[in-house]
Amino acid sequence: MDFETLFAKTPATLDEIKTRVSYALERHPLCRNVQFDIVSMPRTSKGNWTISLRSVAPDALWEASDIVADIQDAYDLAAAA
């Protein structure tokens, strides 16, 4: 089994990532009012995008961060065609 293929990130557009993050945050009761921006970054070993969280209640910070980290582990921002 090729481990690079197994752990490869799925390419996604900016809109797809925004939709996935939005839906994921909406599903968690503490994170429903979290506002965020997606920030494109130069490619590194960890990825090429990050999330800037805004309006996060103190009790939702860890949950929102975990949700975003899981999505960052799964998706890579696809290059614009």
Residue, then its C-alpha position, 0 to 999 in steps of 0.5 A: m500500500d502506498f502511504e503517500t496516496l493513503f494520506a494525500k490531501t484532496p484538492a479543493t477550491l476555495d469555495e469548497i473549503k469555505t463550504r466544508v468549514s461552514y457546515a462543520l462549524e454549524r454542526h457543533p452547537l458551540c461553533r454556530n456563530v463563529q465567523f471565519d476567513i480562509v487565508s491562502m498561504p505559500r505552500t508548506s509541508k502542512g498545506n497552503w491555506t489556513i483559517s482566521l477565526r473571528s467572533v469565537a466565544p471562549d468556550a468554543l475556541w478549542e472545538a472550532s480549532d479542532i474542526v478547522a485542523d481536521i479539515q486542513d489535514a484533509y484538503d489542499l487548496a487547488a491551484a486556480a486554473 
